[in-house]
Amino acid sequence: MIFRALSLYAFLNAKVRAMAGALLSPEQREARGRAIRLEEFVAQLMLTAYREAVVRPEIAGNPRLLEKSLLLHDISLHRKILVAAPAGVRELVFLLLERYDLKNFKAALRLWYQPAEREEEFPYLIAETICHPLPLTDLAAAASFDDLLARLGDSP
């Protein structure tokens, strides 16, 4: 039992240290804070582990696309931990991933409530399933709040 707990601790410690090494150093965070233009900020991120999240050229001029791309990067990291972690840790990581489902649902609700901005903002929602399917197109087409709730189906 002690060996199992110790090996679990060693595994998680190594995984967290490896992921922490990919995070920004204090100097890198300070440099990002000094960036005046979005393009400069994205160029600095290209030199970090976040490169994959900001490599598309259209992201450099669009803060909403940058935010979405960084969220997708964060979700990807959570999924990597989810696959490698033991059962108890997987449950916790899954709960953390469900936060992104909730944020996405709240954004969809705001768009439904303010239809004038719907067409402009819809591309910034995360369309793919994070933890639970979220019928974004159906939600946007709801005629009333009761209709919106009915369109959620089996979503938690």
trRosetta pair geometry for C-beta under 8 A, 3 or more apart (Angstrom, degrees):
i j d omega theta_ij theta_ji phi_ij phi_ji
1 4 5.8 -53 -150 32 29 111
1 5 6.6 25 154 -14 64 106
2 5 5.8 -55 -149 39 33 109
2 6 6.0 33 153 -19 67 110
3 6 5.6 -57 -145 40 29 112
3 7 6.1 28 157 -18 66 106
4 7 5.9 -55 -145 38 28 107
4 8 6.3 30 154 -20 63 106
5 8 5.7 -53 -148 36 30 113
5 9 6.4 32 152 -19 64 105
6 9 5.6 -51 -147 36 32 112
6 10 6.3 32 153 -19 65 106
7 10 5.5 -51 -144 37 34 113
7 11 6.3 38 154 -22 65 104
8 11 5.7 -53 -148 34 30 112
8 12 6.3 21 158 -11 65 108
8 86 6.0 -45 -128 3 111 148
9 12 6.1 -60 -145 42 28 104
9 13 5.9 30 157 -22 65 112
10 13 5.7 -55 -141 38 26 113
10 14 6.3 26 159 -18 63 107
11 14 6.1 -61 -153 36 26 107
11 15 6.3 22 154 -18 64 110
11 86 7.7 93 85 -23 146 105
12 15 5.6 -55 -144 38 33 112
12 16 6.1 29 159 -16 68 107
12 85 7.3 51 -98 -124 94 93
12 89 6.7 -167 -99 -95 124 155
13 16 6.1 -56 -143 39 26 106
13 17 6.2 26 157 -17 62 110
14 17 5.8 -57 -145 39 28 111
14 18 6.2 30 156 -21 64 107
15 18 5.9 -56 -150 35 27 111
15 19 6.4 19 155 -12 63 108
15 81 6.8 114 159 -120 133 86
15 84 6.3 165 -116 112 140 137
15 85 7.6 -167 100 -81 174 82
16 19 5.8 -58 -146 42 31 106
16 20 6.0 34 154 -24 67 108
17 20 5.5 -51 -140 36 30 113
17 21 6.5 39 155 -27 61 100
18 21 5.8 -50 -158 25 30 115
18 22 7.4 25 147 -16 59 102
19 22 5.7 -55 -162 30 41 111
19 23 7.3 53 142 -34 65 95
19 77 6.8 106 -145 -162 125 116
19 81 7.6 -8 -62 -72 155 109
20 23 5.5 -38 -159 10 45 119
22 48 8.0 105 177 170 67 84
22 49 3.7 73 -174 -80 95 169
23 49 7.2 -48 -66 37 21 135
24 28 4.0 -133 -164 93 93 123
24 29 4.9 119 123 -57 127 80
24 32 7.1 -25 -155 -12 159 136
24 48 6.0 -17 -89 -137 85 148
24 50 8.0 -12 -56 -14 102 120
25 28 4.7 97 49 5 74 102
25 29 7.1 -138 93 -4 39 85
26 29 5.7 -54 -147 36 33 111
26 30 6.3 34 154 -21 65 106
27 30 5.7 -54 -149 35 31 112
27 31 6.5 33 152 -20 64 104
28 31 5.7 -52 -149 35 33 112
28 32 6.5 36 151 -20 65 103
28 44 7.5 155 -163 167 83 110
28 48 6.3 105 -169 -88 147 127
29 32 5.7 -53 -151 34 34 113
29 33 6.5 36 150 -22 64 105
30 33 5.5 -53 -152 33 34 115
30 34 6.8 30 151 -18 64 104
31 34 5.8 -57 -153 34 35 109
31 35 7.3 55 146 -42 62 89
31 44 5.9 -175 123 -147 111 143
32 35 5.7 -31 -162 -2 40 118
32 41 6.0 68 -153 -140 79 85
32 44 5.6 -174 -91 106 74 145
32 45 7.4 63 -108 -62 117 81
35 38 7.9 85 141 -103 121 18
35 40 4.3 179 -152 105 99 106
35 41 3.9 139 121 -73 159 76
35 44 6.1 -122 -72 2 133 139
36 40 6.2 44 47 38 65 150
37 40 4.6 97 62 3 83 103
37 41 7.1 -147 98 -5 46 86
38 41 5.4 -55 -151 36 36 115
38 42 6.3 34 153 -18 69 105
38 60 6.7 136 121 176 96 53
38 61 6.7 117 90 -122 129 30
38 63 5.8 -112 -115 -73 142 87
38 66 7.0 -148 -168 -24 115 157
39 42 5.8 -53 -146 38 31 110
39 43 6.3 36 152 -22 64 105
39 60 4.8 47 -115 177 75 106
39 61 6.8 9 -71 -77 96 65
40 43 5.6 -51 -148 34 31 114
40 44 6.6 32 152 -18 62 104
41 44 5.9 -57 -156 34 30 111
41 45 6.6 29 149 -18 64 105
42 45 5.5 -53 -149 36 36 113
42 46 6.7 50 149 -33 64 96
42 54 5.0 -171 -153 -178 89 132
42 59 6.3 154 -130 113 140 97
42 60 4.5 -146 67 -114 161 73
42 66 6.6 -111 -87 -111 108 128
43 46 5.6 -42 -156 17 35 119
43 47 7.8 30 149 -15 57 98
43 60 7.7 49 -47 -125 75 116
44 47 6.1 -57 -168 28 41 109
44 48 7.4 27 143 -14 65 111
45 48 5.5 -66 -156 37 47 112
45 50 4.6 -60 -172 90 101 122
45 51 6.9 170 138 -81 72 45
45 53 7.3 -72 158 74 130 101
45 54 4.7 73 102 16 127 158
46 51 5.2 67 -152 -119 46 86
46 54 6.1 -110 -71 91 70 116
46 55 7.1 108 -119 -93 92 63
47 51 7.3 122 -17 -76 9 106
48 51 6.4 174 70 -39 49 78
50 53 4.8 -51 -174 38 77 119
50 54 6.0 42 135 -2 94 111
50 70 6.9 -1 -152 -114 122 89
50 73 6.3 56 -137 171 77 168
51 54 6.5 -85 -147 50 28 88
51 55 5.9 51 161 -63 71 99
52 55 6.0 -27 -135 -12 27 120
52 73 6.7 140 87 -112 96 111
53 69 4.7 133 180 145 80 97
53 70 5.3 78 167 -91 143 51
53 72 7.0 161 -128 72 94 89
53 73 3.7 -36 -86 -55 127 140
54 59 5.3 -150 -148 107 63 147
54 60 7.6 88 180 -72 97 68
54 66 6.6 24 -112 -131 97 87
54 69 6.3 127 -81 116 53 143
54 70 7.7 18 -60 -67 93 84
55 59 7.8 67 55 25 27 137
56 59 4.9 97 76 -15 88 107
56 65 7.8 -95 86 155 124 128
56 69 7.3 -153 32 -102 115 147
57 60 6.1 -39 -170 8 49 114
58 61 6.9 -70 -166 43 45 93
58 62 6.2 3 155 10 77 128
58 65 6.3 -50 121 129 92 171
59 62 6.2 -93 -142 54 31 92
59 65 4.9 -135 -115 115 65 113
59 66 5.1 111 -177 -80 94 71
59 69 5.6 -16 -119 -5 136 156
60 66 7.9 86 -89 -73 18 114
62 65 3.9 47 101 17 120 113
62 66 6.5 167 93 -16 63 84
63 66 5.3 -53 -146 36 36 117
63 67 6.3 40 155 -22 67 103
64 67 5.7 -49 -149 34 32 113
64 68 6.5 32 152 -17 64 105
64 121 8.0 -121 -158 -131 154 67
64 124 4.7 -60 166 -107 117 135
65 68 5.6 -53 -146 38 34 111
65 69 6.1 35 155 -20 66 108
65 124 7.2 -111 -75 -107 50 86
66 69 5.8 -56 -146 38 28 111
66 70 6.3 25 157 -16 64 107
67 70 5.9 -57 -147 38 28 108
67 71 6.4 31 153 -20 64 106
67 124 7.5 26 75 -161 108 113
68 71 5.6 -54 -150 35 32 113
68 72 6.4 31 153 -18 65 105
68 124 5.4 -145 -60 -156 131 68
68 126 6.7 173 -153 -73 96 80
69 72 5.7 -52 -148 36 32 111
69 73 6.5 38 150 -22 63 103
70 73 5.4 -48 -148 33 35 117
70 74 6.5 40 151 -21 64 102
71 74 5.6 -53 -151 35 33 113
71 75 6.4 36 150 -20 66 103
71 100 6.7 141 -180 -133 107 116
71 103 7.9 -134 -144 98 139 145
71 126 6.7 -112 111 -65 127 129
72 75 5.5 -49 -146 36 34 114
72 76 6.4 41 151 -24 63 103
72 126 6.7 164 -79 -119 90 116
73 76 5.6 -52 -152 32 31 116
73 77 6.7 33 150 -19 63 101
74 77 5.7 -51 -153 32 34 112
74 78 6.6 35 150 -18 64 103
74 100 7.7 168 97 -81 109 132
75 78 5.6 -53 -152 36 34 113
75 79 6.4 36 150 -21 66 105
75 97 6.6 85 -140 -135 80 91
75 100 5.6 43 -90 -80 110 177
75 126 7.7 112 -29 -147 159 156
75 130 6.0 -95 -141 -134 137 102
76 79 5.6 -54 -149 34 32 113
76 80 6.6 37 151 -22 64 101
77 80 5.7 -49 -151 30 34 113
77 81 6.8 31 152 -14 64 102
78 81 5.8 -57 -155 38 34 109
78 82 6.2 41 147 -28 67 107
78 93 5.7 163 -169 -175 86 98
78 96 6.0 -150 -134 101 130 112
78 97 5.0 159 136 -80 144 94
79 82 5.2 -48 -145 31 35 120
79 83 6.6 36 157 -21 65 101
79 97 7.3 82 -67 -102 70 137
80 83 6.1 -53 -152 31 30 109
80 84 6.6 8 158 -2 63 114
81 84 6.1 -73 -146 48 31 99
81 85 5.5 29 164 -31 72 118
81 89 7.6 -103 160 145 99 114
81 93 5.2 -162 105 -122 112 149
82 85 6.3 -52 -128 28 19 110
82 90 5.6 82 -153 -136 67 81
82 93 4.7 -160 -83 112 78 136
82 94 6.4 94 -123 -66 119 73
82 97 7.0 2 -65 -36 138 140
85 89 3.7 -111 174 97 127 121
85 90 5.0 170 89 -61 107 70
85 93 6.1 136 31 -8 154 141
86 89 5.4 81 59 20 68 106
86 90 6.9 -124 106 -15 29 95
87 90 5.5 -55 -145 30 28 115
87 91 6.9 31 159 -22 62 99
88 91 6.0 -49 -159 25 33 112
88 92 7.1 27 148 -12 62 103
89 92 5.7 -55 -156 37 40 111
89 93 6.2 36 150 -17 72 107
90 93 5.7 -57 -143 41 32 109
90 94 6.1 37 156 -23 66 106
91 94 5.7 -53 -147 34 28 113
91 95 6.6 31 152 -19 61 103
92 95 5.7 -53 -154 33 33 112
92 96 6.6 33 149 -18 65 103
93 96 5.4 -52 -151 36 37 114
93 97 6.4 40 149 -21 66 102
94 97 5.5 -50 -149 35 35 113
94 98 6.6 44 149 -27 64 99
94 131 6.6 110 -167 -124 82 128
95 98 5.5 -46 -152 25 35 117
95 99 7.7 53 146 -30 56 86
96 99 5.9 -32 -172 4 42 116
97 100 5.9 -46 -172 25 51 111
97 101 7.3 53 136 -15 70 98
97 130 6.0 -174 168 157 96 100
97 131 5.1 130 118 -61 109 115
98 101 5.1 -43 -156 31 52 118
98 102 6.4 54 147 -20 72 100
98 130 7.7 146 -106 113 33 115
98 131 5.0 -44 -89 25 69 163
98 132 7.6 41 -123 -4 88 106
98 156 7.9 -22 -149 66 125 139
99 102 5.6 -57 -153 37 34 113
99 103 6.3 35 150 -19 68 104
100 103 5.5 -46 -142 36 35 112
100 104 6.2 37 155 -19 64 106
100 126 7.0 -6 164 38 107 160
100 130 4.8 -149 98 -161 113 160
100 131 7.7 128 64 -9 93 101
101 104 5.8 -59 -150 38 28 111
101 105 6.2 29 152 -20 65 108
101 130 4.8 -155 -68 68 81 125
101 131 5.0 -76 -43 38 136 102
101 132 5.6 62 -140 37 151 93
101 134 6.5 170 -154 -47 87 130
102 105 5.6 -53 -145 36 31 112
102 106 6.4 33 154 -20 65 104
103 106 5.8 -53 -149 35 31 111
103 107 6.5 31 152 -18 64 105
104 107 5.7 -53 -151 36 32 112
104 108 6.4 33 150 -19 64 105
104 125 5.9 96 -156 -162 90 88
104 126 5.0 -79 -105 43 132 100
104 130 6.7 161 1 -9 146 136
104 134 6.1 139 113 65 122 169
104 136 7.9 -74 162 -84 107 115
105 108 5.5 -53 -148 36 34 113
105 109 6.4 38 151 -21 65 102
105 134 6.0 -130 -81 -134 85 138
105 155 7.9 155 -100 158 132 141
106 109 5.6 -50 -150 33 33 114
106 110 6.6 36 151 -20 64 101
107 110 5.7 -50 -151 33 34 112
107 111 6.6 32 151 -17 64 105
107 121 7.7 -148 176 157 101 120
107 124 7.5 -113 175 103 144 96
107 125 5.6 176 107 -102 126 92
108 111 5.7 -55 -150 38 34 111
108 112 6.4 36 151 -21 66 104
108 125 6.0 67 -73 -122 85 144
108 134 7.0 -169 -18 161 159 123
108 136 5.5 -128 -112 -127 130 82
108 139 5.0 37 163 106 126 150
108 140 7.1 -100 -161 -60 91 79
109 112 5.6 -53 -147 35 32 112
109 113 6.2 28 155 -16 66 108
109 139 7.7 -72 -74 172 51 131
109 148 7.7 95 -115 171 77 148
110 113 5.8 -59 -146 40 30 109
110 114 6.2 -11 165 19 67 109
111 114 6.5 -73 -134 60 26 80
111 115 7.5 70 164 -99 60 42
111 117 6.7 -113 -127 91 71 90
111 118 4.9 101 -179 -114 96 73
111 121 5.4 -154 -102 89 113 125
111 122 6.4 113 -159 -80 155 70
111 125 7.4 -71 -12 -52 151 128
111 140 6.3 -35 118 -107 116 95
112 115 7.1 1 -166 -73 30 79
112 118 7.6 68 -84 -101 31 117
112 139 5.9 -88 -67 151 131 88
112 140 6.0 -142 -88 -114 82 44
112 142 6.1 9 -147 51 131 110
112 148 6.0 80 178 -107 162 140
114 117 5.1 11 124 27 111 107
114 118 7.3 175 100 -50 64 76
115 118 4.9 -19 -153 -23 52 126
117 120 5.5 -68 -168 49 66 109
117 121 5.1 40 143 -10 97 122
118 121 6.4 -79 -140 47 20 96
118 122 5.8 36 168 -48 65 106
118 140 6.0 122 -160 -152 128 114
119 122 6.2 -35 -136 5 23 117
121 124 5.6 -61 -170 32 61 114
121 125 7.5 68 141 -32 79 90
122 125 6.1 -43 -165 10 46 112
122 136 7.5 131 -155 156 92 122
122 140 6.7 17 -108 -94 121 153
125 136 5.6 151 118 -134 149 147
126 130 6.4 50 116 -54 138 111
127 136 6.1 -96 -120 24 69 147
129 132 6.8 -127 -158 102 98 16
129 133 5.1 -42 -104 -91 118 57
129 134 7.1 152 -112 12 65 75
130 134 7.8 12 18 -2 93 120
132 155 5.3 119 142 -135 128 77
132 156 5.9 -144 -72 13 169 92
133 153 7.7 -17 90 70 112 133
133 155 6.6 -115 79 -83 66 97
134 139 7.5 -18 168 -21 83 138
134 155 6.1 79 -99 -115 64 144
135 138 3.8 1 139 33 121 121
135 139 6.0 141 95 -25 75 85
135 151 5.9 -118 80 159 131 97
135 152 7.4 -167 34 -116 104 32
135 153 6.9 84 -8 3 129 120
135 155 7.8 -132 5 -36 84 133
136 139 5.6 -55 -145 34 30 112
136 140 6.4 29 158 -20 65 105
137 140 5.9 -54 -150 34 30 111
137 141 6.6 21 154 -13 63 111
138 141 5.8 -65 -150 40 31 107
138 142 7.1 56 149 -51 63 86
138 151 4.4 -173 142 -173 113 127
139 142 5.8 -27 -162 -13 38 117
139 148 5.8 56 -147 -146 74 90
139 151 5.8 177 -82 102 55 133
139 152 7.5 51 -88 -77 103 70
141 151 7.8 153 68 -109 87 162
142 145 7.6 74 139 -100 132 19
142 147 4.2 162 -161 106 90 102
142 148 3.7 102 148 -75 172 72
142 150 8.0 148 -126 50 114 86
142 151 5.5 -126 -81 5 111 142
143 147 4.9 61 46 19 74 165
144 147 4.6 101 51 5 73 103
144 148 7.0 -128 99 -6 41 86
145 148 5.3 -48 -149 32 36 117
145 149 6.5 37 152 -18 65 101
146 149 5.8 -52 -150 35 33 111
146 150 6.4 35 150 -20 64 106
147 150 5.6 -55 -149 36 32 113
147 151 6.4 32 153 -21 65 107
148 151 5.8 -58 -150 34 30 112
148 152 7.3 45 149 -36 60 93
149 152 5.8 -38 -163 5 38 117
152 155 4.5 -99 177 46 90 115
